[in-house]
Amino acid sequence: MAEPEVEAAWRAEFKRSGVTQTHDALSVGGFTDEKRQAAFRWLGDEAEAQRLQQQQTYHYIRWTFLIAVAVVIASLIAVGLSLLR
């Protein structure tokens, strides 16, 4: 494993390049073994971060939908009660 400072510099380089270019560079084989392993770790970390962000977005959308349904039901009850008077 590379020195922490070196790996931090590589991670910054990977971030500037982006996931697609880093993945493409791995396919071509232009990295040393240590840099290749660092790239795999970074890609894994990025995939995990993206998965967590998607999961949070899913929960937000789900709760928003449930609240909207509850508001519609409460509105229908209120309209029904107002019609009974």
C-alpha positions, 0 to 999 in steps of 0.5 A, a space after each residue: 500500500 502506498 504512503 497516505 500522502 501519495 494515495 491522497 494525491 492519487 484520490 484527488 487525481 481520480 476525483 478530478 478525472 471522474 469515475 468513467 475516465 478512471 475506470 477507462 484508465 484501469 482497463 487500458 492498464 496505465 497504472 502501477 500496481 499500487 496506483 491500480 489498487 488505490 483506483 479500485 478502492 476509490 471506485 469502490 468508495 465512490 460506488 458506495 457513496 452513490 448507493 447511499 445517496 440513492 438510498 437517501 433519495 428513495 427514502 425522501 421520495 417515499 416519505 413525501 409520497 406517504 405524507 401526500 396520500 395522508 393529506 389527500 385522505 384527511 382532505 377527503 374526510 374533511 370534505 365528507 364531514 362538511 357535507 354532512 352538516 
